[in-house]
Amino acid sequence: MRENGTVISVEQGIAKVQFVPKEDCERCGAKGFCHPEPGKMVASASNELGAKLGDTVTIETQVGTSVLAAALVFLVPITGLVIGYLAARAFWGTEPAGVVGAVLLMIVSVLVMAYVDRKILKPRRFMPRITSVTQREVGIMAKDVVCGMDIPEDTPHRTEHGGKTYYFCCEACKVKFEEDPDGYAEEE
């Protein structure tokens, strides 16, 4: 599966990407589960490319990974349900015992899968990943008072003077400003 969307948050190497679901998603009976808000869907994706808030990105999920994840999510609990029923029914010989055994073993199998997913498998193994950043969001721009260049305010080259923050394109401009801050601040 491949989708294009906008990064709405980034935290610890995971980006939340909002996108408009494809037409097939809109016809699906489970669409309320995947995207409760009509016309919008949000997916968590591994952010190995360093996408930032507002960037337009492409996310992909491997087909084999999706099939394996679905098999684990559905088959393991169902197997636990059946085995729990048969084992409890054989051991205690009653229908209610079989039902209780089925429910208990299904719950245990779900808990075991959750543990295996978090501790043994790599947590991001089944997660979609960002495969490309198609458009970078342009941040708020500031003017370097030394050379006049427009630069993003998220630059690491900045300093405070007279209660105001000044932004620079490089360390050399910052050093030049710090040698005569009042001179550059007056020119502004």
Backbone hydrogen bonds in HBPLUS format (Angstrom, degrees):
<---DONOR---> <-ACCEPTOR-->    atom                        ^
c    i                          cat <-CA-CA->   ^        H-A-AA   ^      H-
h    n   atom  resd res      DA  || num        DHA   H-A  angle D-A-AA Bond
n    s   type  num  typ     dist DA aas  dist angle  dist       angle   num
A0061-THR N   A0001-MET O   2.92 MM  60  5.20 150.1  2.01 145.6 153.5     1
A0003-GLU N   A0059-ILE O   2.96 MM  56  5.41 160.3  2.00 154.1 160.3     2
A0059-ILE N   A0003-GLU O   2.81 MM  56  5.41 161.5  1.85 159.3 165.5     3
A0005-GLY N   A0057-VAL O   2.93 MM  52  5.58 157.9  1.98 154.3 161.5     4
A0057-VAL N   A0005-GLY O   2.82 MM  52  5.58 159.9  1.86 158.0 164.7     5
A0006-THR N   A0018-GLN O   2.83 MM  12  5.31 155.6  1.89 154.3 153.8     6
A0018-GLN N   A0006-THR O   2.85 MM  12  5.31 166.0  1.87 153.5 149.8     7
A0007-VAL N   A0055-ASP O   2.93 MM  48  5.53 162.9  1.96 160.5 165.9     8
A0054-GLY N   A0007-VAL O   2.92 MM  47  5.17 169.9  1.93 140.0 142.7     9
A0008-ILE N   A0016-LYS O   2.77 MM   8  5.67 166.5  1.79 161.4 166.2    10
A0016-LYS N   A0009-SER O   2.87 MM   7  5.24 161.5  1.90 144.6 150.6    11
A0011-GLU N   A0014-ILE O   2.87 MM   3  5.36 164.9  1.90 155.1 160.1    12
A0014-ILE N   A0011-GLU O   3.00 MM   3  5.36 153.6  2.07 114.7 123.2    13
A0047-ASN N   A0013-GLY O   2.81 MM  34  5.07 168.8  1.83 148.5 144.6    14
A0015-ALA N   A0045-ALA O   2.87 MM  30  5.30 168.4  1.88 160.0 161.0    15
A0045-ALA N   A0015-ALA O   2.79 MM  30  5.30 156.4  1.85 152.7 160.9    16
A0017-VAL N   A0043-ALA O   2.79 MM  26  5.33 170.4  1.80 158.8 160.1    17
A0043-ALA N   A0017-VAL O   2.91 MM  26  5.33 157.8  1.96 144.8 150.6    18
A0019-PHE N   A0041-MET O   2.83 MM  22  5.43 159.5  1.87 157.3 164.5    19
A0041-MET N   A0019-PHE O   2.89 MM  22  5.43 139.4  2.05 155.5 168.2    20
A0025-CYS N   A0022-LYS O   2.96 MM   3  5.40 127.5  2.24 109.2 122.3    21
A0026-GLU N   A0022-LYS O   3.33 MM   4  6.78 150.0  2.43 148.2 156.6    22
A0027-ARG N   A0024-ASP O   3.28 MM   3  5.37 136.5  2.48  96.9 107.9    23
A0028-CYS N   A0025-CYS O   3.12 MM   3  5.16 148.7  2.22 101.4 110.9    24
A0031-LYS N   A0028-CYS O   3.37 MM   3  5.46 157.3  2.43 111.2 110.6    25
A0033-PHE N   A0030-ALA O   2.93 MM   3  5.45 144.3  2.06 114.6 124.8    26
A0034-CYS N   A0030-ALA O   3.38 MM   4  6.81 155.6  2.45 152.3 158.5    27
A0035-HIS N   A0031-LYS O   2.86 MM   4  5.83 168.6  1.87 155.5 159.3    28
A0040-LYS N   A0037-GLU O   3.18 MM   3  5.78 162.7  2.21 141.4 141.0    29
A0046-SER N   A0128-PRO O   2.83 MM  82  6.31 157.1  1.88 149.6 149.1    30
A0130-ILE N   A0046-SER O   2.99 MM  84  6.11 169.2  2.00 166.5 163.0    31
A0050-GLY N   A0047-ASN O   3.35 MM   3  5.60 165.5  2.38 106.8 111.1    32
A0055-ASP N   A0052-LYS O   2.97 MM   3  5.63 165.6  1.99 141.9 144.7    33
A0056-THR N   A0135-GLN O   2.84 MM  79  4.97 162.8  1.87 148.8 154.3    34
A0134-THR N   A0056-THR O   2.77 MM  78  5.53 131.2  2.00 136.8 151.4    35
A0135-GLN N   A0056-THR O   3.21 MM  79  4.97 152.0  2.30 138.9 135.3    36
A0058-THR N   A0132-SER O   2.90 MM  74  5.31 155.6  1.96 152.2 154.8    37
A0131-THR N   A0058-THR O   2.83 MM  73  5.74 155.2  1.90 152.8 161.2    38
A0060-GLU N   A0129-ARG O   2.98 MM  69  5.63 157.3  2.03 150.7 155.5    39
A0129-ARG N   A0060-GLU O   2.99 MM  69  5.63 158.7  2.03 151.6 154.1    40
A0066-SER N   A0062-GLN O   3.04 MM   4  6.33 153.8  2.11 149.7 156.5    41
A0067-VAL N   A0063-VAL O   3.07 MM   4  6.37 158.1  2.12 154.1 159.6    42
A0068-LEU N   A0064-GLY O   2.99 MM   4  6.16 162.9  2.02 147.1 151.9    43
A0069-ALA N   A0065-THR O   2.88 MM   4  6.02 162.1  1.91 149.4 154.8    44
A0070-ALA N   A0066-SER O   2.95 MM   4  6.10 161.0  1.99 146.1 151.3    45
A0071-ALA N   A0067-VAL O   2.92 MM   4  6.12 157.5  1.97 147.6 154.0    46
A0072-LEU N   A0068-LEU O   2.94 MM   4  6.19 162.1  1.97 151.7 156.2    47
A0073-VAL N   A0069-ALA O   2.89 MM   4  6.04 164.0  1.91 152.3 157.1    48
A0074-PHE N   A0070-ALA O   2.96 MM   4  6.01 156.2  2.01 149.3 154.6    49
A0075-LEU N   A0071-ALA O   2.74 MM   4  5.26 145.0  1.86 137.6 149.4    50
A0078-ILE N   A0074-PHE O   3.29 MM   4  6.32 158.4  2.34 143.9 150.3    51
A0079-THR N   A0075-LEU O   2.81 MM   4  5.89 157.4  1.86 151.7 158.1    52
A0080-GLY N   A0076-VAL O   2.95 MM   4  6.17 157.8  2.00 149.3 155.6    53
A0081-LEU N   A0077-PRO O   2.85 MM   4  6.09 149.6  1.95 144.9 153.4    54
A0082-VAL N   A0078-ILE O   2.99 MM   4  6.28 163.7  2.02 152.8 155.3    55
A0083-ILE N   A0079-THR O   2.92 MM   4  6.06 174.8  1.92 157.9 159.7    56
A0084-GLY N   A0080-GLY O   2.84 MM   4  5.73 156.6  1.89 141.7 149.4    57
A0085-TYR N   A0081-LEU O   3.02 MM   4  6.16 156.1  2.08 143.9 150.1    58
A0086-LEU N   A0082-VAL O   2.96 MM   4  6.20 174.6  1.96 158.0 159.1    59
A0087-ALA N   A0083-ILE O   2.85 MM   4  5.89 165.8  1.87 153.0 157.5    60
A0088-ALA N   A0084-GLY O   3.04 MM   4  5.98 166.9  2.05 144.4 148.7    61
A0089-ARG N   A0085-TYR O   2.88 MM   4  5.88 157.7  1.93 149.6 156.8    62
A0090-ALA N   A0086-LEU O   2.94 MM   4  5.99 153.2  2.01 141.3 148.6    63
A0091-PHE N   A0087-ALA O   2.91 MM   4  6.05 155.4  1.97 147.1 154.3    64
A0092-TRP N   A0088-ALA O   2.89 MM   4  5.88 172.1  1.90 151.1 153.7    65
A0093-GLY N   A0089-ARG O   2.75 MM   4  4.78 131.3  1.98 119.6 133.3    66
A0098-GLY N   A0094-THR O   3.17 MM   4  6.44 149.9  2.26 140.8 149.2    67
A0098-GLY N   A0095-GLU O   3.04 MM   3  5.05 116.3  2.46  97.1 112.9    68
A0099-VAL N   A0095-GLU O   3.02 MM   4  6.38 153.6  2.09 154.9 162.0    69
A0100-VAL N   A0096-PRO O   2.97 MM   4  6.22 167.2  1.99 153.0 156.0    70
A0101-GLY N   A0097-ALA O   2.84 MM   4  5.97 164.2  1.87 149.8 154.8    71
A0102-ALA N   A0098-GLY O   2.87 MM   4  6.01 150.0  1.96 142.2 150.6    72
A0103-VAL N   A0099-VAL O   3.00 MM   4  6.27 166.0  2.02 154.8 157.2    73
A0104-LEU N   A0100-VAL O   2.93 MM   4  6.10 168.9  1.94 155.8 159.3    74
A0105-LEU N   A0101-GLY O   2.95 MM   4  6.02 168.2  1.97 147.8 151.5    75
A0106-MET N   A0102-ALA O   2.97 MM   4  6.04 148.8  2.07 143.6 152.6    76
A0107-ILE N   A0103-VAL O   2.97 MM   4  6.20 160.7  2.01 150.8 155.5    77
A0108-VAL N   A0104-LEU O   2.92 MM   4  6.19 163.0  1.95 152.5 157.5    78
A0109-SER N   A0105-LEU O   2.90 MM   4  6.01 154.7  1.96 140.6 147.6    79
A0110-VAL N   A0106-MET O   3.02 MM   4  6.29 150.8  2.11 148.1 155.3    80
A0111-LEU N   A0107-ILE O   3.00 MM   4  6.28 161.2  2.03 152.3 157.3    81
A0112-VAL N   A0108-VAL O   2.87 MM   4  6.08 156.9  1.92 151.5 158.1    82
A0113-MET N   A0109-SER O   2.95 MM   4  6.11 155.8  2.01 141.5 148.0    83
A0114-ALA N   A0110-VAL O   2.95 MM   4  6.22 155.0  2.01 147.3 154.2    84
A0115-TYR N   A0111-LEU O   2.98 MM   4  6.23 157.5  2.03 146.9 152.8    85
A0116-VAL N   A0112-VAL O   2.85 MM   4  6.07 166.6  1.86 154.8 158.6    86
A0117-ASP N   A0113-MET O   2.85 MM   4  5.97 158.7  1.90 147.5 153.6    87
A0118-ARG N   A0114-ALA O   3.07 MM   4  6.27 158.3  2.12 146.1 151.1    88
A0119-LYS N   A0115-TYR O   2.83 MM   4  5.84 167.0  1.85 160.4 164.2    89
A0120-ILE N   A0116-VAL O   2.96 MM   4  4.94 142.4  2.10 122.0 133.8    90
A0121-LEU N   A0116-VAL O   2.88 MM   5  6.14 167.9  1.90 160.8 164.8    91
A0125-ARG N   A0122-LYS O   2.87 MM   3  5.28 166.8  1.89 125.9 128.3    92
A0127-MET N   A0124-ARG O   3.17 MM   3  4.95 150.4  2.26  97.8 106.7    93
A0153-GLU N   A0140-ILE O   2.86 MM  13  5.85 156.4  1.91 170.2 167.0    94
A0142-ALA N   A0151-ILE O   2.67 MM   9  5.37 163.6  1.69 162.5 167.4    95
A0151-ILE N   A0142-ALA O   2.77 MM   9  5.37 165.1  1.79 158.6 163.9    96
A0144-ASP N   A0149-MET O   2.81 MM   5  5.26 169.5  1.82 155.6 158.9    97
A0148-GLY N   A0144-ASP O   2.69 MM   4  4.96 139.8  1.84 142.8 153.4    98
A0155-THR N   A0152-PRO O   3.20 MM   3  5.87 143.8  2.34 122.3 122.9    99
A0168-PHE N   A0157-HIS O   2.79 MM  11  5.21 153.5  1.86 163.2 157.2   100
A0159-THR N   A0166-TYR O   2.96 MM   7  5.41 151.0  2.05 148.1 156.2   101
A0166-TYR N   A0159-THR O   2.78 MM   7  5.41 169.5  1.79 168.1 171.8   102
A0161-HIS N   A0164-LYS O   2.87 MM   3  5.44 157.6  1.92 154.4 161.9   103
A0164-LYS N   A0161-HIS O   3.09 MM   3  5.44 156.8  2.15 110.8 118.0   104
A0174-LYS N   A0170-CYS O   3.28 MM   4  6.57 156.2  2.34 144.8 151.6   105
A0175-VAL N   A0171-GLU O   2.90 MM   4  6.16 161.2  1.94 154.7 158.9   106
A0176-LYS N   A0172-ALA O   2.99 MM   4  6.19 159.6  2.03 146.9 152.6   107
A0177-PHE N   A0173-CYS O   2.96 MM   4  6.15 157.2  2.01 146.6 152.5   108
A0178-GLU N   A0174-LYS O   2.93 MM   4  6.19 160.0  1.97 151.0 156.5   109
A0179-GLU N   A0175-VAL O   3.08 MM   4  6.33 130.4  2.33 142.4 154.6   110
A0179-GLU N   A0176-LYS O   3.30 MM   3  5.28 138.0  2.49  94.5 105.7   111
A0180-ASP N   A0177-PHE O   3.07 MM   3  5.45 135.4  2.27 107.5 118.6   112
A0184-TYR N   A0180-ASP O   3.32 MM   4  6.68 160.6  2.36 157.4 161.6   113
A0185-ALA N   A0181-PRO O   2.88 MM   4  5.94 155.1  1.94 148.0 156.1   114
A0186-GLU N   A0182-ASP O   2.99 MM   4  6.02 148.5  2.10 141.7 148.2   115
